[in-house]
């Protein structure tokens, strides 16, 4: 009964907010989730973007009003690319599942929309930049953090330790792990573990899995590599299939499995030891 009433509330909120901008609708849904479970959910600002909009995120734990460094940190980020808004629905659904669960000693940070301008316009970029090429990395030579949104996310990683990060994109249907940079040296010292955890997660999502460069394409400056390279965070890229109801359901459970089964401590073997710019891969420029 509790679950049924919860989803009815969210449906009514979404119906009222649908006439506003896309992100206004997300804010309404986030407020509804927070009000439904204020003892588990805090609604916070990640920071301000270049358009002076606040990027909202959830902190979900048994002590949501404080950043508890004794808890195991988990991070989920959707909609780096504004035309992949179906990923936002997965993060909102994940929040709904978490507030009905036993949170234990975990602290979850969920960002439904990082790229607000792109999301509102249903376009890939943010103010002319690709947010998921805006991070430093072992093979990134150009300037990073043109966007305040990506810088704010990087600042969160510097403030709080995370064991794992799930970043959501589309639309392929694969679970991918580092490295995804432009190199033939795609393997990390953590490859055996990444294969093990990815196989487990992919089975629930009903996806294939593999190294990001090999399975998708090489691209420098992506968050999923940055998180691993910067802090040793166990980082998986969820390239969702289509954002259908079934896809949302499967991905929600796959992310939950990832967070509940991944190592509690970040990797200590995350240094890049390969050669950047090896021939055979190129950074695709997708519109």
C-alpha positions as CSV (number, residue, x, y, z in Angstrom):
1,X,0.0,0.0,0.0
2,X,2.8,2.4,0.9
3,X,4.5,1.8,-2.5
4,X,1.2,2.3,-4.4
5,X,0.4,5.6,-2.6
6,X,3.9,6.8,-3.2
7,X,3.8,6.3,-7.0
8,X,0.3,7.9,-7.1
9,X,1.6,11.0,-5.5
10,X,4.4,11.2,-8.0
11,X,2.0,10.8,-10.9
12,X,-0.2,13.6,-9.7
13,X,2.8,16.0,-9.2
14,X,4.1,15.2,-12.6
15,X,0.7,15.9,-14.2
16,X,0.5,19.3,-12.6
17,X,4.0,20.2,-13.5
18,X,4.0,19.0,-17.1
19,X,3.1,22.5,-18.5
20,X,6.3,24.0,-17.1
21,X,9.8,23.5,-18.5
22,X,11.2,20.0,-18.5
23,X,13.5,20.8,-15.6
24,X,10.7,22.5,-13.6
25,X,8.9,19.2,-13.8
26,X,11.9,17.4,-12.4
27,X,12.2,19.9,-9.6
28,X,8.5,19.2,-8.7
29,X,9.1,15.5,-8.7
30,X,12.2,15.9,-6.5
31,X,10.3,18.0,-4.0
32,X,7.6,15.4,-3.9
33,X,10.1,12.7,-3.1
34,X,11.8,14.8,-0.4
35,X,8.5,15.7,1.2
36,X,7.4,12.1,1.2
37,X,10.5,10.9,3.1
38,X,12.1,13.9,4.9
39,X,13.7,11.5,7.3
40,X,15.7,10.0,4.5
41,X,16.0,12.6,1.8
42,X,17.6,16.0,1.6
43,X,17.3,18.2,-1.5
44,X,20.5,20.0,-2.1
45,X,22.2,22.2,-4.7
46,X,25.3,20.7,-6.3
47,X,26.2,24.2,-7.4
48,X,25.3,26.9,-10.0
49,X,25.7,26.3,-13.7
50,X,26.8,28.9,-16.3
51,X,23.1,30.1,-16.6
52,X,23.0,30.7,-12.8
53,X,20.5,27.8,-12.3
54,X,21.0,25.6,-9.3
55,X,21.7,22.0,-10.1
56,X,19.6,20.0,-7.7
57,X,20.6,16.6,-6.2
58,X,19.4,14.2,-3.6
59,X,21.3,13.0,-0.5
60,X,19.6,9.9,0.7
61,X,20.6,8.3,4.0
62,X,19.4,7.7,7.5
63,X,20.9,11.1,8.4
64,X,20.2,13.1,5.2
65,X,20.8,16.6,6.6
66,X,24.5,16.0,7.2
67,X,27.4,14.8,5.0
68,X,28.4,11.7,7.1
69,X,31.9,10.7,6.2
70,X,31.5,7.5,8.1
71,X,28.9,6.3,5.7
72,X,29.7,4.5,2.4
73,X,29.3,7.1,-0.4
74,X,27.5,6.2,-3.7
75,X,27.0,8.5,-6.6
76,X,24.6,8.4,-9.6
77,X,24.6,11.1,-12.4
78,X,22.3,11.3,-15.3
79,X,21.8,13.6,-18.3
80,X,25.3,14.9,-19.0
81,X,23.8,15.0,-22.5
82,X,20.5,16.8,-22.6
83,X,19.1,14.6,-25.4
84,X,19.4,11.5,-23.2
85,X,16.7,12.6,-20.7
86,X,15.4,9.1,-20.4
87,X,18.3,8.5,-18.0
88,X,16.8,11.1,-15.6
89,X,13.7,8.8,-15.2
90,X,16.0,6.0,-14.0
91,X,17.6,8.3,-11.3
92,X,14.2,9.4,-10.1
93,X,13.0,5.8,-9.9
94,X,16.1,4.9,-8.1
95,X,15.4,7.6,-5.5
96,X,11.8,6.2,-5.0
97,X,13.2,2.7,-4.5
98,X,15.9,3.9,-2.0
99,X,13.4,5.7,0.3
100,X,11.5,2.4,0.7
101,X,14.6,0.4,1.4
102,X,16.8,-0.2,4.4
103,X,19.6,2.3,3.8
104,X,22.0,0.8,6.3
105,X,25.4,2.6,6.4
106,X,25.1,4.0,2.9
107,X,24.9,7.6,1.8
108,X,23.6,8.1,-1.8
109,X,24.0,11.2,-3.9
110,X,21.7,11.3,-6.9
111,X,21.8,13.9,-9.7
112,X,18.9,13.5,-12.1
113,X,19.9,16.3,-14.5
114,X,23.4,17.7,-14.7
115,X,23.0,19.5,-18.1
116,X,19.9,21.7,-17.4
117,X,20.0,23.9,-20.6
118,X,20.5,20.8,-22.8
119,X,17.7,18.9,-21.0
120,X,15.3,21.8,-21.5
121,X,16.1,22.0,-25.2
122,X,16.5,18.3,-25.7
123,X,20.0,18.8,-27.2
124,X,23.3,17.1,-26.4
125,X,25.4,20.1,-25.5
126,X,25.4,22.7,-22.7
127,X,26.0,26.3,-23.9
128,X,27.8,24.9,-26.9
129,X,30.1,22.5,-25.0
130,X,29.8,18.7,-24.6
131,X,29.8,18.2,-20.8
132,X,31.0,14.7,-21.1
133,X,34.3,15.9,-22.7
134,X,34.9,18.6,-20.1
135,X,36.8,16.6,-17.4
136,X,40.6,16.1,-17.0
137,X,42.0,12.7,-17.6
138,X,45.2,10.8,-18.4
139,X,44.9,11.6,-22.2
140,X,43.1,14.9,-22.0
141,X,45.4,17.7,-23.2
142,X,42.8,20.5,-23.8
143,X,41.4,22.8,-21.1
144,X,38.8,21.3,-18.8
145,X,35.9,22.7,-16.9
146,X,34.6,25.2,-19.3
147,X,31.3,24.5,-17.6
148,X,30.4,25.3,-14.0
149,X,28.2,22.1,-13.9
150,X,31.1,19.8,-14.5
151,X,33.4,21.7,-12.2
152,X,30.7,21.5,-9.5
153,X,30.5,17.7,-9.9
154,X,34.3,17.5,-9.7
155,X,34.2,19.6,-6.5
156,X,31.7,17.1,-4.9
157,X,34.3,14.3,-5.6
158,X,36.9,16.4,-3.8
159,X,34.7,17.0,-0.8
160,X,33.3,13.5,-0.2
161,X,34.7,10.1,-0.7
162,X,32.7,7.8,-3.0
163,X,33.1,4.0,-3.3
164,X,31.3,3.8,-6.6
165,X,29.7,5.9,-9.3
166,X,27.1,5.1,-11.9
167,X,26.8,7.5,-14.8
168,X,24.0,7.1,-17.3
169,X,23.9,7.7,-21.0
170,X,22.1,6.2,-24.0
171,X,21.2,4.5,-26.2
172,X,23.1,1.3,-26.8
173,X,22.3,-1.2,-24.0
174,X,25.7,-2.0,-22.4
175,X,27.5,-1.7,-19.1
176,X,31.0,-0.3,-19.7
177,X,34.0,0.2,-17.5
178,X,37.3,2.2,-17.8
179,X,39.3,3.0,-19.7
180,X,37.1,4.8,-22.3
181,X,39.9,7.1,-23.4
182,X,41.5,7.3,-26.9
183,X,44.1,4.6,-26.6
184,X,44.7,0.9,-27.4
185,X,45.9,0.4,-23.9
186,X,42.4,0.1,-22.5
187,X,43.2,-2.3,-19.6
188,X,43.5,-1.2,-16.0
189,X,45.0,-3.1,-13.2
190,X,41.5,-3.6,-12.0
191,X,40.3,-5.3,-15.1
192,X,39.5,-8.7,-13.5
193,X,37.4,-7.1,-10.9
194,X,35.7,-4.8,-13.4
195,X,34.8,-7.8,-15.5
196,X,33.4,-9.6,-12.5
197,X,31.2,-6.8,-11.3
198,X,30.1,-5.7,-14.8
199,X,29.0,-9.2,-15.7
200,X,26.9,-9.3,-12.5
201,X,25.3,-5.9,-13.1
202,X,24.8,-6.5,-16.8
203,X,22.8,-9.7,-16.2
204,X,20.3,-7.7,-14.2
205,X,20.1,-4.8,-16.8
206,X,19.9,-7.5,-19.5
207,X,22.7,-5.8,-21.4
208,X,26.1,-6.7,-22.8
209,X,29.2,-5.5,-20.9
210,X,32.8,-4.6,-21.7
211,X,35.5,-2.0,-21.8
212,X,34.2,1.4,-22.7
213,X,36.6,2.1,-25.6
214,X,36.3,-1.4,-27.1
215,X,32.6,-1.7,-26.6
216,X,31.5,1.8,-27.5
217,X,34.3,4.2,-28.7
218,X,37.2,6.2,-27.3
219,X,36.6,9.7,-26.0
220,X,38.8,11.9,-23.8
221,X,37.4,14.0,-21.0
222,X,34.5,11.8,-19.9
223,X,33.2,11.7,-16.3
224,X,33.2,7.9,-16.0
225,X,36.9,7.8,-16.6
226,X,37.6,11.0,-14.6
227,X,35.9,9.5,-11.5
228,X,38.2,6.4,-11.6
229,X,41.3,8.3,-12.6
230,X,40.9,11.1,-10.0
231,X,39.9,9.2,-6.9
232,X,39.9,5.4,-7.8
233,X,36.1,5.4,-7.6
234,X,34.6,2.2,-9.0
235,X,33.0,3.7,-12.1
236,X,30.5,2.1,-14.4
237,X,28.9,3.6,-17.5
238,X,25.3,2.6,-18.0
239,X,24.5,3.0,-21.7
240,X,20.8,2.5,-21.4
241,X,18.9,0.9,-24.3
242,X,15.7,2.9,-24.7
243,X,14.4,4.3,-21.4
244,X,11.2,2.2,-21.7
245,X,9.4,1.2,-18.5
246,X,11.1,-2.2,-18.6
247,X,14.5,-0.5,-19.2
248,X,13.9,1.8,-16.2
249,X,13.0,-1.1,-14.0
250,X,16.0,-3.2,-15.1
251,X,18.5,-0.4,-14.8
252,X,17.2,0.7,-11.4
253,X,17.8,-2.8,-10.0
254,X,21.1,-3.1,-11.8
255,X,22.4,0.1,-10.1
256,X,21.2,-1.1,-6.8
257,X,23.0,-4.3,-7.2
258,X,26.2,-2.5,-8.3
259,X,26.1,-0.3,-5.1
260,X,25.3,-3.2,-2.8
261,X,27.9,-5.6,-4.1
262,X,30.8,-3.3,-5.1
263,X,33.9,-3.0,-2.9
264,X,33.4,-0.5,0.0
265,X,36.7,1.1,-0.5
266,X,37.9,2.8,-3.7
267,X,40.6,1.2,-5.9
268,X,44.3,1.8,-5.1
269,X,45.4,0.7,-8.6
270,X,43.9,3.3,-10.8
271,X,47.0,4.9,-12.3
272,X,47.0,5.0,-16.1
273,X,50.1,3.1,-17.4
274,X,49.3,3.0,-21.1
275,X,50.1,5.3,-24.1
276,X,47.6,8.0,-25.1
277,X,46.5,8.5,-28.6
278,X,47.3,5.1,-30.0
279,X,46.0,4.7,-33.5
280,X,42.8,2.8,-34.2
281,X,40.4,4.9,-32.1
282,X,38.9,8.3,-32.6
283,X,36.7,10.6,-30.6
284,X,33.4,10.6,-32.2
285,X,31.7,14.0,-32.5
286,X,28.0,13.2,-32.1
287,X,25.3,15.8,-32.6
